[in-house]
Amino acid sequence: MSYVVPPASITRLPVSGSQDSFPVRRVYCVGRNYAAHAREMGFDPDREPPFFFCKPADAVVPVSLGQTLELAYPAETSNYHYEIELVVAIGTAGSNIAQQDALKHVWGYAVGLDMTRRDLQIKMREMGRPWEIGKAFDYSAPIGPLHKATEFGEPTDAAIWLKVNGADKQRSDISQLIWSVAETISWLSRYFELQPGDLIMTGTPEGVGPVVSGDLMTGGIDRLGEIKVRVI
């Protein structure tokens, strides 16, 4: 059988210490999953269960070890924000996953950025419309190399941070997640059958803010290393 148009290529993430790569299927994102960030966005984190939005797989931009990714400032925005996040890679399928079994479905972890056209996101939110143009645009998810779950260990505590041009902007710990990795997987799997290749971006701590052309973002998580992204 032939295709009437060329099929899309598979988005792949590098795997730390290996020539292998991880094929990306879907990208799920958790909204407002750190209390301080929820408050800085004007919401009460104690009043809502987790909620999710998605990015397309081809929004992912792999960032290899030691690489400084050059990322073009996106169109139709004047308020382009960084959000540093722990990324979870699913390796085993499942639905209605019990919380105590959730981490068995994880292949690995990585450092990622949920880049956001904040002005468009806020405008859509105020109009009661979906966030896609603010969150799901091209190249909106730079992600570093994946580390096997056994290398990272239990995702219960690890410092997470982001600097812009060497200045601290975000600094917290994944222990501050409102919904832990296991809870997030369990909750999400009630609504979607998770499959190998799925990514979950688990939310960002407080301190989000804008970047402009020329800015260098350096973000990291303990035991997962750093990624560097320059806006051009």
Disulfide bonds with the S-S distance in Angstrom:
none
